């Protein structure tokens, strides 16, 4: 069932019109800026847009850097965290192990993409289990799944290892009362 959903949703994302992507990205980046402004996060761990249809958070990341938050992106291969800075001239990337900031757990915001998410916060990813194991390193961190409205489902199939997120952010919703 999960693999069928993955195929269908991946195809939907590949054919998403650029205008819808642009609109969703602007709305979601704005919602995230509002959330961070109200919160006490010191560390933001995000992702780089890799697949067509994933939400680009570049505007939000620039906001985080201007706000002097520590911003890290998960490496594309999922092996480490890469520190971001406004100074793009730095010759060497600063890399950290995936669980390096777990001591700051409650001050960490983690942003994750998905293919789908349900109203209990369970996300459907690409099937490798990366974010489920990553979330375990930060049990008290705030975890936000970022998606388009059509990726939010009432209920998805759940496996015992699936880890729920704290919030869901889409172009028209900020869902916090996950059941």
Steps between C-alpha positions, in 0.01 A plus 500: 500500500775747595695435179189556288439831678864597450476442124173692464614796710844517338329524161265773627796701628691461172211654306426783743479833314777749584242763599359272771850419626590869516179592684536212750865580569427867570210418734690227686816708541284779646328263746835361614642850558201580722547177699871559560442862600268381780728218617832456680681280249879520491558237232309442178565178311355495151529333164600611153235470234606192306190364326253683275202608706685524832463838664804727473568670835776731377316817607443359848864391527619853415268630772653254751852614415403868538344410837837346603359151541730204441380358169596153384388300201494123482751391235345357185633153585362529857840443661552827686380854574659785307517842664376794293627853530439833333868504409494291184874561453596247767710240324424202724156370593453444872351155549349345812375150583121466463443490880752775589241750627285250692621655828301812400201282412221735620654799319526317168257539210511225238337548161423195288354450153253223425297332232201498736414560863193412702318691773684306771831633364618175344687578178549290193847554362687339218534167683851502642401577863754783530279756673351241739845410631613865490198609709596241766823695562291806591200369696397840645582716199223673310452311174313667216407317183476733201261413217233608255134489608429197280767300686304510828289188561260406776678166561803329349632147550736498799785268587637455855817698417315804359566814705239776509571869448389782729343728236395502137550809286349538154407797281166549678539313831702496818381187681608466861240283667623173358297212637 
